[in-house]
Amino acid sequence: MSYILAPQEEAAIHAFIVKDRRDRFLELLPNPKRRHKITESLAHPNPAWFDPRCVKPIPPAHSGAASIAKLLRAKGAGSSCWVISEDQRFDGKELELDSVLSKLVGCGMGAIVSCIAGKLAFVESEDGRFILEK
């Protein structure tokens, strides 16, 4: 059976995940029975998964949900976002940016929050948080 990946997810994967890992993401994420293999790994993602040219650290003073939302808006994010997360309440959904950040930041659940498809995203993990930007 073939599954379709959401366009926002596909754009984020092509833009930010390195080629060596990209095929695995593209294979597993669209399959509801196997998606968890990717989403569960987001709590402790390997930094080598992400294109280092796109990774932008978040200054510690700006690591709260409201500050992250402000940083993302300054880079062009709108009011909604697409979420890939180990938290089933948010995974595979388009949600309001401020609301999802207030629930995800610091909760111990990994996520990729795509703000502008293939251009801007935020990563939350137990190991840290950062912005992905093309």
Beta strands, then each sheet from edge to edge (+ up, - down):
strand 1: 55-57
strand 2: 80-85
strand 3: 93-96
strand 4: 111-116
strand 5: 120-125
strand 6: 128-133
sheet 1: 1+ 6- 5+ 4- 2+ 3-
end
